[in-house]
Amino acid sequence: MAELAKNKIELHDEFFILGITSNGKQFRPSDWAERLCGVMSCFNPDGGGGRNAHLQFSPYVRPTVMNGVRSVVVNTKLKKLEPMAFNFVVEFAKDNDLQVIEACALPEREPPKA
């Protein structure tokens, strides 16, 4: 049973907001992803409280880099948790003409055997 769970491919309900506008220009300021994720840092599945909650990003909205482009990964579970916060992130992308792409999970590859 554990082996079956280990090999199970779980699809993730996530999408990426890329720091590239629809006409291919880089979005500014360069730290936009960290700023957006900082605003959303209070949204955590466990309440996210605690003394240092402001020092960590939410698992629902987190910065990343894709092919050298600053981006934000958004988990759609945020929509159920806090619809207004989800709408804020989506509208941010629309208002700034940023490219949005759906994410998909890829199966983990086993390391080559020696």
Secondary structure, DSSP 8 states (H G I E B T S, - for coil): -HHHHHH------EEEEEEEETTS-B-SSTTHHHHHHHHTTT--TT---STTGGGS-BTTEEEEEETTEEEEEEETHHHHH-HHHHHHHHHHHHHTTEEEEE------------
